[in-house]
């Protein structure tokens, strides 16, 4: 009898301005990172016709398909978050109505196009008590079928074979459970992206709430570049975020005699803090809203931790800032700092691993073949 060998596909995470690709590999202690690839894409690639605009990604994807650090061409895919419609539903199937049919029926009202044109999924489905009748809560995700077919066709055209289309929320949870297996209480996950931030509250067996927030690191980099007139633009702004970030909050409450800093360092800390803090306060407002929603459903909910993934983890002292204002212990997580690499040819600096988080979680979907 043949034994099936489990391999990992290439996880291709297409975002609004970048594409990330990751492939994993089994090894004696678990899984390791076998290959990584990254491509910047023109921020104006999305034209009036969202389907025809996808062709603009062909050169970047074609280059990734030739990356020699990847084994095989089987892939799993994220489409950009702006194509995704997400909504919660609560439903009671009819007496003789199958659950799947009830989900489709209930979801139709939330879509801006006919349900027949949608690909829908529910990363979370929970049974709730409602007397003698069966009642369910679900988190739904939908994408227009034509968009999915266009992306899958383009990847096939450049040499990839798409095994599955997955969604960011599922990949974020998959990555987190790999890194923190065993957490039981409600946990807040935040993927602080470049142009979109994903907030998710999960329990041991379900998604309690999720939402996208239209803010990200790119906006902060642009604000710093414009306010300080930085000559090297984005690169210098990233250095400022990593070096100063939100550290000025520590200076406000510190004994001034205990810290020796140059006047220029103090000035830059204050300026960067003044640029960042109003934007981070907007994120805090969204976190309070999603936390408030969960507590309205279950008033005595206690949140164990907040975990931040994504490009935003490079912001110095972001964890302290969020923890202080939410009173929830907070950690910034970079998967390249916690996972092994099995390929010495990987050229990505581990400190730059934050943006690969969703691609790593996506790449954890296994594909089995002989």
C-alpha positions in Angstrom: 0.0 0.0 0.0 1.3 3.4 -0.9 1.8 6.0 1.8 0.7 9.5 1.0 3.4 12.1 1.5 2.1 15.4 2.8 3.7 18.5 1.3 3.0 22.2 1.6 1.8 24.3 -1.3 3.0 27.8 -2.1 0.9 30.4 -0.3 0.4 33.4 -2.5 -1.0 36.4 -0.6 -2.0 39.2 -3.0 -2.5 42.5 -1.2 -3.4 45.9 -2.5 0.2 47.0 -3.1 2.3 43.9 -2.6 2.4 40.2 -3.2 4.0 37.7 -0.7 4.7 34.1 -1.3 5.8 31.4 1.2 6.4 27.7 1.1 6.9 25.5 4.1 8.6 22.2 4.6 8.3 19.4 7.1 11.3 18.7 9.3 12.0 16.7 12.4 10.8 19.4 14.9 7.7 20.5 12.9 7.6 22.8 9.9 10.2 25.2 8.6 10.2 28.0 6.0 11.5 26.6 2.7 11.1 29.6 0.4 10.0 33.3 0.4 9.3 35.8 -2.3 8.0 39.4 -2.3 7.0 41.8 -5.1 5.9 45.4 -5.0 3.1 46.3 -7.4 2.0 49.6 -8.8 -0.4 51.2 -6.4 -2.6 52.2 -9.4 -2.9 48.7 -10.8 -6.6 48.6 -10.0 -8.6 50.4 -12.7 -12.3 51.0 -13.3 -12.8 47.4 -14.3 -11.7 45.2 -11.3 -11.6 42.0 -13.3 -9.6 43.4 -16.3 -7.2 45.1 -13.8 -6.0 41.8 -12.5 -3.9 41.3 -15.7 -1.5 44.0 -14.4 -0.2 41.4 -11.8 1.1 39.0 -14.5 4.7 40.2 -14.5 5.1 39.9 -10.8 3.4 36.5 -10.5 5.4 35.2 -13.5 8.7 36.1 -11.8 7.5 34.4 -8.6 6.7 31.2 -10.6 10.3 31.0 -11.6 11.6 31.3 -8.0 13.9 28.3 -7.5 13.4 28.2 -3.7 9.9 26.9 -4.3 9.3 23.2 -4.9 6.5 22.4 -7.4 3.8 24.7 -8.7 0.8 23.9 -6.4 -0.5 27.0 -4.7 -3.1 28.3 -2.4 -4.3 31.9 -2.9 -5.5 35.0 -1.1 -7.3 37.6 -3.2 -6.9 41.2 -2.0 -9.1 42.1 1.0 -11.0 44.9 -0.9 -12.7 42.1 -3.0 -14.0 40.4 0.1 -17.4 40.9 1.7 -17.6 39.8 5.4 -20.7 39.7 7.6 -22.2 37.9 10.5 -25.5 36.0 10.2 -27.8 34.3 12.7 -30.2 31.7 11.2 -32.8 29.2 12.0 -33.1 26.5 9.3 -36.7 25.6 8.3 -38.1 22.3 9.5 -37.0 20.3 6.4 -34.3 22.8 5.2 -30.7 21.7 5.0 -28.3 23.9 7.0 -26.2 24.8 3.8 -29.4 25.9 2.1 -30.4 28.1 5.1 -26.9 29.7 5.0 -27.2 30.6 1.4 -30.8 31.9 1.9 -29.7 34.1 4.8 -26.5 35.4 3.1 -28.3 36.6 -0.1 -29.5 39.8 1.6 -26.0 40.9 2.5 -24.5 40.7 -1.0 -24.4 43.5 -3.6 -24.8 41.0 -6.4 -26.9 37.8 -6.9 -26.1 34.9 -4.7 -25.6 32.8 -7.8 -22.6 34.9 -8.7 -21.0 34.5 -5.2 -18.4 32.1 -3.8 -19.2 32.0 -0.1 -17.5 30.4 2.9 -18.1 30.4 6.6 -14.8 30.1 8.7 -16.9 29.9 11.8 -20.3 28.2 12.5 -21.6 28.0 16.0 -24.7 26.4 17.4 -26.6 28.5 19.9 -29.3 27.5 22.3 -32.8 28.6 21.2 -35.4 26.5 22.8 -36.5 23.5 20.7 -35.3 24.9 17.4 -31.8 24.8 16.0 -30.2 28.2 15.7 -26.7 29.1 14.4 -24.3 32.0 14.3 -21.9 32.2 11.5 -19.2 34.5 10.2 -19.6 34.7 6.4 -17.1 35.6 3.7 -18.1 36.2 0.0 -16.3 37.1 -3.2 -17.7 37.5 -6.7 -17.2 34.3 -8.7 -15.8 36.1 -11.7 -13.0 37.7 -9.7 -11.9 34.3 -8.3 -12.0 32.7 -11.8 -9.8 35.6 -13.1 -7.2 35.2 -10.4 -7.1 31.4 -10.7 -6.8 31.7 -14.5 -4.0 34.2 -14.3 -2.0 32.0 -11.9 -2.5 29.1 -14.2 -1.3 31.2 -17.1 2.0 32.0 -15.3 2.6 28.5 -14.2 0.9 27.9 -10.9 -1.9 25.4 -10.2 -4.3 26.8 -7.6 -5.4 24.1 -5.2 -7.6 26.3 -3.0 -8.6 29.9 -2.4 -8.5 30.8 1.3 -9.3 33.9 3.2 -7.1 36.2 5.4 -9.1 35.5 8.6 -8.6 31.7 8.3 -4.9 32.1 7.6 -4.3 34.5 10.5 -6.0 32.1 12.9 -4.1 29.1 11.5 -0.8 30.8 12.0 -1.7 31.9 15.5 -2.8 28.5 16.6 0.4 27.0 15.2 2.5 29.5 17.3 0.2 29.5 20.4 -1.6 26.1 20.5 -3.6 25.7 23.7 -4.9 29.2 24.4 -8.5 28.6 25.6 -10.0 32.0 26.5 -11.1 34.7 24.0 -8.2 36.3 22.3 -7.9 39.4 20.1 -5.9 39.1 16.9 -4.8 42.1 14.9 -3.1 41.9 11.5 -1.8 45.5 11.1 -1.4 45.6 7.3 -0.1 48.1 4.8 -3.5 49.6 3.7 -6.0 47.4 5.6 -6.0 46.1 9.2 -7.9 42.9 10.1 -9.3 42.6 13.6 -10.5 39.2 14.9 -11.7 37.9 18.2 -11.5 34.1 18.6 -12.3 31.6 21.2 -11.2 28.0 21.3 -13.7 26.8 18.8 -15.2 29.9 17.0 -14.8 33.4 15.6 -16.7 35.8 17.9 -16.2 38.8 15.7 -14.1 40.1 12.8 -13.8 43.3 10.8 -11.5 45.1 8.4 -10.4 48.7 9.2 -9.2 51.0 6.3 -5.9 52.0 7.9 -2.4 50.6 7.8 1.3 51.2 7.9 1.5 52.8 4.5 -0.5 55.8 5.7 1.8 56.2 8.7 4.9 56.0 6.5 3.5 58.6 4.1 2.6 60.9 7.0 6.2 60.7 8.4 7.7 61.2 5.0 5.6 64.3 4.3 5.9 65.9 7.7 9.7 65.4 8.0 10.4 65.9 4.2 12.6 62.8 4.3 15.0 62.5 1.4 14.9 58.7 1.1 11.1 58.5 1.6 9.7 55.2 2.8 13.0 53.6 3.9 13.9 56.5 6.2 10.3 56.5 7.5 10.6 52.8 8.4 13.8 53.4 10.3 12.0 56.2 12.2 9.2 53.8 13.1 11.6 51.1 14.2 13.9 53.4 16.2 11.4 55.9 17.8 7.9 54.7 17.2 5.8 55.4 20.3 8.7 55.5 22.7 7.9 59.1 23.7 5.1 57.8 25.9 7.8 56.4 28.2 9.4 59.8 28.4 6.2 61.5 29.5 6.0 59.5 32.7 9.7 58.9 33.3 12.0 60.4 35.9 13.9 62.8 33.6 17.1 62.3 35.5 17.1 58.6 34.9 17.4 58.7 31.1 20.2 60.5 29.2 19.3 61.4 25.7 20.4 64.0 23.2 18.0 66.8 22.5 17.7 65.6 18.9 16.6 62.2 20.0 14.0 63.7 22.3 12.8 65.9 19.5 12.4 63.1 17.0 10.7 60.9 19.6 8.2 63.6 20.3 7.6 64.4 16.6 7.1 60.7 15.6 4.8 60.2 18.5 2.7 63.2 17.6 2.4 61.9 14.0 1.6 58.3 15.1 -0.6 58.6 18.1 -3.8 60.1 16.4 -3.7 57.3 13.9 -3.2 54.6 16.5 -6.0 56.1 18.5 -8.3 55.4 15.5 -7.2 51.7 15.7 -7.9 51.7 19.4 -11.4 53.1 18.7 -12.0 50.2 16.3 -10.6 47.7 18.9 -12.9 49.1 21.5 -15.9 48.7 19.1 -15.2 45.1 18.3 -14.5 44.3 22.0 -17.7 46.1 23.0 -19.7 44.0 20.5 -18.4 40.8 21.9 -19.1 41.9 25.4 -22.6 42.9 24.4 -23.2 39.3 23.4 -21.4 37.9 26.5 -21.1 40.6 29.2 -18.5 38.8 31.4 -16.0 38.1 28.7 -12.4 38.4 29.8 -9.8 38.7 27.0 -6.6 36.8 27.6 -4.3 38.6 25.2 -4.0 40.8 22.1 -1.6 39.6 19.5 -0.4 41.9 16.7 0.9 40.5 13.4 1.7 42.1 10.0 3.8 45.0 8.8 2.8 47.1 11.9 4.9 45.0 14.2 7.9 47.1 13.4 6.4 50.1 15.2 8.6 50.5 18.4 6.6 50.3 21.6 3.2 49.6 19.8 2.6 46.7 22.2 3.1 48.8 25.3 0.8 51.6 23.9 -2.0 49.2 23.1 -1.7 47.2 26.4 -1.8 50.4 28.5 -4.9 51.7 26.8 -6.8 48.5 26.5 -5.7 46.9 29.8 -5.0 43.7 27.8 -1.6 42.1 27.6 -0.2 42.7 24.1 2.5 41.0 22.0 4.0 41.9 18.6 4.7 38.7 16.6 6.9 38.2 13.6 6.8 34.6 12.3 10.4 34.8 11.0 11.6 35.3 14.5 9.8 32.2 15.8 10.0 29.7 12.9 13.0 27.8 11.5 14.2 28.3 7.9 15.3 25.2 6.0 17.0 27.0 3.1 20.2 29.0 3.5 19.4 30.8 0.3 16.5 32.8 1.9 17.7 36.4 1.6 14.9 38.1 3.6 16.1 39.7 6.8 14.1 38.1 9.7 13.4 41.6 11.0 11.4 42.2 7.8 9.2 39.1 8.4 6.1 40.9 9.7 4.5 41.4 6.2 4.8 37.7 5.5 2.5 36.7 8.3 -0.6 36.0 6.3 1.3 34.2 3.6 2.9 31.9 6.2 -0.6 31.1 7.6 -1.9 30.5 4.1 1.1 28.2 3.3 0.1 26.0 6.3 -2.7 24.6 4.3 -1.5 21.1 3.4 -1.8 19.4 0.1 -1.5 15.6 0.0 -0.5 13.6 -3.0 1.4 10.4 -3.8 
